Every structure is written in structure tokens, then in C-alpha cells.
Amino acid sequence: MSNPQQLMLREQYGTPEQQRESVTFGMWIFLATEVMFFGGLFMAFTVYRVLYPLGFDEGSKDMSIVLGSINTAVLITSSLTMALAIHSASMAKLKRASFLLLTTAFIGLVFLAIKFTEYYQHYEAHKAPGVWFESSSPHANAMELFYVFYFAMTGLHAIHMIIGITLVVIFAVRAYCGSFNSEYHTPLEALGLYWHFVDIVWVFLFAIFYISGLHT
Amino acid sequence: MSTVVKIPTAETPNYLTEERGILSWLLTTDHKRIGLLYLASVTFFFFIGGIFALLMRLELATPETDLVSPHTYNELFSMHGIIMVWFFLIPSIPNTLGNFLIPMMIGAKDLAYPKLNLASWYIYMFGGIVALYSMARGGVDTGWTFYTPFSTIYSNTYVVGAALGIFISGFASILTGLNFIATIHCMRAPGLTWFKLPLFVWSHYATSIIFVLATPILAVVLLMIAVERIFQVGIFSASLGGDPVLFQHMFWFYSHPAVYIMVLPGMAVISELVAAFSRKRIFGYTFVAYASVSIAVIGFLVWGHHMFVAGTSVYSAMYFSLLSYAVAVPSAIKVFNWTATLYKGSISWDTPMLYAIGFIGLFTIGGMTGLFLAALGVDVHVTDTYFVVAHFHYIMVGGTIMAFLGGMHYWWPKISGRMYPEGISKLSALTVFLGFNLTFFPQFVLGYLGMPRRYAAYPPEFQTLHVLSTAGATILGAGYLMPLIYFFWSWHYGPIAPPNPWRATGLEWRTPSPPPKHNFEVTPVVTQKAYDYDAMKEELGLV
């Protein structure tokens, strides 16, 4: 019987070593792209926050710090289950890895559920930007800009979550079917990198949208 | 041209004959076939963009607006720019020649992620179709730069569609850059250290860094334009509290490095061509390698020189002016080193070399006029005039397209296994060179005299120069049609090419033409530095 590593070696690579290195390296480069992608929005947000401190502050005060904090805790928990899943895979406990991945996906869905509840509340309060937006504040324009960035950035984050959850479910099935082993679970590690990255982005989003308006 | 016939390879299957049928192309993960898919697509987009250019030049043959209405003219230059920049120039060399050659030059079987490579082609085509569809529905009139607030409030054209097309195709660029970086890091053949790599690979590495780090900013800013138009919010509209200049900052943070996305691969080709046809190692190899990377790095820090008249602070303008001078240094290093390579070289004037020499001259003119534009006082005088138009066409058309054509001729025997006809290809190189200069040199003069860009009509005293330019464009068009025709001819009827028709160094020449599916029978082990013509004299039959 041939070596299980050889079975998973794709034709373009010479050695399993090379394959492992390339897969992880590629994910890091992809994350560099993602940093620039979100970075552009963070930069634009910062420019307007400096231009309109009062309006942005008013917008930030509308955020539900309770829901935001719960969501942050939820998401960080999902990072823990993801890390445990990778650990299990490296110990060749694939059933457990699969279960932990499904847990991760479930926690991700809880995050999205809370997030969309918040979106609905903003919509009800006429805070969704565009034709739905109504405000009698003297800083209405700046507040609307705040909400544009809020919806755009958390929305993009949510899209990343949806993609992540889909991949996590697929990988859970693959782990259950035994597509990984203790020697080769690099794609799972790459997925883990992506998942942790999306979590970290949320931590920054939480800071700029929720915490910045917390002072009295 | 004399050729060395080494081993007959016609019997063994190559990447073209290994599998047959349309599906074997559409589902291929072979980097060589994907390179050809890209080649067909960028050629298609090149001629679409070329037709727009030709219509503009015809309109400009007379001072009045007679051929097309001013509105149509606005759409013509916008669509010309969008198609040429994003659907031709940016993918042109990296995705065709780069895709085809990088794995071969580093002795790999394929790129690191072959499926991602195919995905990038589909994403690119999808973006292209979206852009073409929005053009067919009525086009866009904002210029390729989409300046706000015109693009977000005042333009009644299909801005969102065009922006979406570019947004989508941006992901193809990102995937290509990611693939190249990982490939160059992880897939090099045994013994092939970084400073043994051909400069083609170095330059594409630098390009890929820009692909990966700059393209997402374009994606974000186009997304913001789409959001502003769709939801009627004021991200960039001053009347609603937005900052239109922020758009320019973000746009040029991508689009200035994008200029280097367009020209670095051209430099990549020229380094190979100059070495091969001078039979010498590139003078100052290490400097040229580092120059590529420093162009990529400094290129990120100069975007503000597009905004000297946009109301930015005078101190930021001085900073950007200074750094724009700095970015000219590595470019100049390259030009000097290519020239020094020619010195005492054993030069042969095959068609690729004609293009390469053309590139060096035209790129120098384009680069030097870039320094005029980096100077604050001069820039204020010539901003948004034909001087700027002429400057960047010298870089993008005189530089990149000359290099693209030169590279296509040089590697055509490897790609197709056939030689192109020598006589007519030399004629085409000369036609392109003359046509190009006749088209764009008068535009320097026009711009300096005050002719603004993007106008369908102009005062009668400019007509002579405009007529010269239009005449040149016609010649240039004919020059571009010639290779299209004889490459098609050569694909079927050209003389069979040997593995190494140019007696060049480089791993891609040590495998049959066309190469087998996995490039090499045996993974090569590299012991020599790049372009080591002295050491390989006898092996290459150059004595």
C-alpha cells in the first residue's frame, strides 16, 4: 500500500513538504490582500471620523453595546473551537475534529443571527442609510455616513462569515470522511487562519463602532 | 536566421496534443493552456479597445464634432481607457507570458495553485462580459478614472455596471498575484536560488506584490462608488458631507501602482530579450533584480502626484514630487543596465530585439516626460492636457505593448512549436515603432500648447498636429494587425521550431517546443547563474 501522504500529493508538487508550505503560504498572502481590503475601509472611516467627530460619536452611541459584546464573545469562542478542531485533526481524532468544526459553524451562525437582529433594529429606528434614513440631529449627514460605513464594513464582514461557515461545514464533512490525517491537514490549517482573521477583523470593528461612543 | 536542430520531438505528445476537444481547454489546469486562453481573451479586448481609439482619432481629424456627438466621444475615451487598462494591459504580459513561462523558468511542473489559475481566467472573463454588457447597454462617460462626484451624482450612464466589471476582474488579478508569489517562493527547482532566477521572474514577483496589495483598494473604492449610486448616500459627495478628494486618494493608491503592474512585466520581457540577443549576462544583474522590487515598493508611495491640482496641501505635494523622482531611479538603473549589456555584446537583430530596442527608447521618453510631470510647476501647466496623454501612452503603448509583442515573437516558437515569418515580422516591428511615434509625439506638442484631453472639438490651429496623430494611429493599427495575421498563419504553416531557436540560456529553452504537459521530462537541477552565456558557449553552439 502506498503512503497516504503520496495519495494526497497534487500533481504540481514534488514533495508533501512543498505542498504543505505552499498551501499555508498562499493563505497568508491571501490574508495580506484581505488586510488591504478592509484597510481601505478603515482608512476612509478614520478620515470621516476625524472630519465629523460629533456626528460619528452620536452614531456610535446608538449601537447596542450589550449585543456587540455578546457577539464578540461568541466569535472568540468560535476561534477556540476552530483551534481545537485543528488540534484534534493533528492528533488524528477526525470524528472529534468534525464535531468541533460543526460547533464552530453553529457558533458562527449564532453570531450572524445576533448581527442581523441588530441590523433589523437599526432599520426599525430609521437608521439604515439611503431613503430609509431619518434623523433630526444637527449632524444627520455625518451620522448617515457613520451608518454607511457601519453597514458596509460589518456587512462585508458578514459576507466573510457566510463564506467561512460554508467552508467550515464542507471541511467538517471532509474530516468525517477521513480526508485528513495527522500528517496532512494543511487545508484545515489554512481555513483556520482565515477564520481567525475574520474574527480579528470583528474585534477592530467592535472597537471603532461600539466602544468609541461609550464615554459619557 | 540559422537554427540548431537538436532532437526531433514531433512524436512525443506535447501540451497542445496531449488532450483534445474544447472541454480539455475550458477545464484545463495546465498553466500553458491557461496562458493561451488569456492570450486569446486579451487580444480580443485589445482590438475592442483599439476600435474605440480609432473612432476617437477619426473624430479628432477635424476641429468640429462631426463624426460622433460630444457625449458619444466621452463614452469612447472612457471605454477605451477601461478596456485597455483593466482588460488588456494589466493581464496582458503577466497572464499570458507570465503564466506560460514562470513555471518553466523555475523548473516547476505548474503554478502552485493550478485550479485557482483557471478560476482567475473565468473571473476575468466574467468581469469582462459584465463590463462589455454595460457598454453595450449605453456605456459610461466618466473617463477610466471615475472621478467623483461626477461618477456618483451627475453621470447618467452605466457607471455601476462598468465598476462592477472592473471589481470582478480585480479578483482575477489578486489570484494571479497570489499564485505567482507562492509559486516563486515554493516551487523553484533544486539549486535555483533567488539570485539565479531569470530577471523575468524577479519582475513578475514585484508585479505580483502590487497585484496582491493594491488591487483590494480598487475593489473597495469601486464598491463605495456603487454603494453611493445605488443607495443615494454621500460617501464622496460634498453636498452630503462626503469628500470627493478622498476618492482620488484611494483611486490613485491603486492606480499608480497599477502603472507599475503594466510596465514591470514589460521590463521583465526586455531583460530576457536584451540578454538573449546580445549573448551576454545582463549587466548588474543584482541591481536590476532589486530595481524591480524597489519600483514596486516606492510605487506605493507616489500616488499623490496625480492630485497636484486637486487642492491637496503644498507639503504633501512636495513630498509626492520628491518620491516620484525617487521612483525614476530604479527605472533608470534598468535602462542603463540594458544599454550596458548591449556594449560589446554579440548583437543580432531578430524581430524580438527590434521590439526590445524600441521599448528602451520609447520607455526612456515616457519616463523622462514623467519627470516633467512630477515637477510641481510644470505639472500645473500641463495637467489634463495631451502632454499627459502622450506621456502615459509612451509608457503603456510604447513600453508595455512593444514588450508584449517582442515577448510574443521571442517565445512564439516555444508556445506554438513554429517559427513566425521573419521578413514581415521585422516590417511589423518598424511599422509599430513609426506609427506609434507619429501618433503620440505630436500629442506632447499639442499638450504643451494647451490642448486639453477629453474634448471632442478643438481650435483650428491644432488641426495639423491632430491630423498627424490620426495618420499615425492608422499606421499603428496596421502594425498591430500584421502580427495577428501572421501568428495565425504560423500556427498552422510556420516552419517547425527547434527547442532552442535563439540559442538562449534559460530553462524554458531546455525542453521541447512545444513543451510536454509537465514541462520537463526530469525536474532540472540548476547549477549556473542566469544568462551565463560565457559558461554555456559550447553547449549552445555559439563558438
Contacts between the chains, C-beta under 8 A, distances in Angstrom:
chain1	res1	chain2	res2	distance
A	11	B	109	6.7
A	11	B	110	7.4
A	11	B	518	7.6
A	12	B	108	7.0
A	12	B	109	5.0
A	12	B	110	3.8
A	12	B	111	6.9
A	12	B	112	6.8
A	12	B	114	5.7
A	12	B	187	7.5
A	13	B	109	7.9
A	13	B	187	7.8
A	14	B	109	7.9
A	14	B	523	6.6
A	18	B	186	5.8
A	18	B	187	7.1
A	21	B	186	5.3
A	22	B	112	4.5
A	22	B	113	7.7
A	22	B	182	5.3
A	22	B	183	8.0
A	22	B	185	7.9
A	22	B	186	4.2
A	22	B	187	7.2
A	25	B	182	5.3
A	25	B	185	6.0
A	25	B	186	6.1
A	26	B	112	6.5
A	26	B	113	6.3
A	26	B	178	6.0
A	26	B	179	7.8
A	26	B	182	4.5
A	29	B	177	7.9
A	29	B	178	4.9
A	29	B	181	5.4
A	29	B	182	6.4
A	29	B	212	5.9
A	30	B	178	5.9
A	32	B	212	5.9
A	32	B	213	6.5
A	33	B	174	5.3
A	33	B	178	7.1
A	33	B	212	5.1
A	33	B	213	7.2
A	33	B	215	7.4
A	33	B	216	5.2
A	34	B	216	7.3
A	36	B	212	7.9
A	36	B	213	5.3
A	36	B	214	7.5
A	36	B	216	4.1
A	36	B	217	5.9
A	37	B	216	3.7
A	37	B	217	7.7
A	37	B	219	6.4
A	37	B	220	6.0
A	39	B	216	7.9
A	39	B	217	7.8
A	40	B	216	6.7
A	40	B	217	4.6
A	40	B	220	3.7
A	40	B	221	6.7
A	40	B	250	6.2
A	40	B	253	8.0
A	41	B	220	5.7
A	43	B	250	7.8
A	44	B	220	7.8
A	44	B	224	7.2
A	44	B	235	7.7
A	44	B	246	6.3
A	44	B	250	6.9
A	47	B	243	6.8
A	47	B	246	5.8
A	48	B	241	7.9
A	48	B	243	7.5
A	51	B	241	7.9
A	51	B	243	7.0
A	52	B	241	6.7
A	55	B	241	7.9
A	129	B	231	6.0
A	129	B	233	4.7
A	130	B	231	3.7
A	130	B	232	5.4
A	130	B	233	5.5
A	131	B	231	7.8
A	131	B	232	6.6
A	133	B	233	7.9
A	141	B	234	6.6
A	141	B	240	5.3
A	141	B	241	3.8
A	142	B	241	5.6
A	144	B	233	6.2
A	144	B	234	7.2
A	144	B	240	7.4
A	144	B	241	7.8
A	145	B	233	7.5
A	145	B	234	6.8
A	145	B	235	7.0
A	145	B	240	7.8
A	145	B	241	5.8
A	145	B	242	6.9
A	148	B	227	6.9
A	148	B	231	7.7
A	148	B	233	5.0
A	148	B	235	6.0
A	152	B	223	7.5
A	152	B	224	7.5
A	152	B	227	6.2
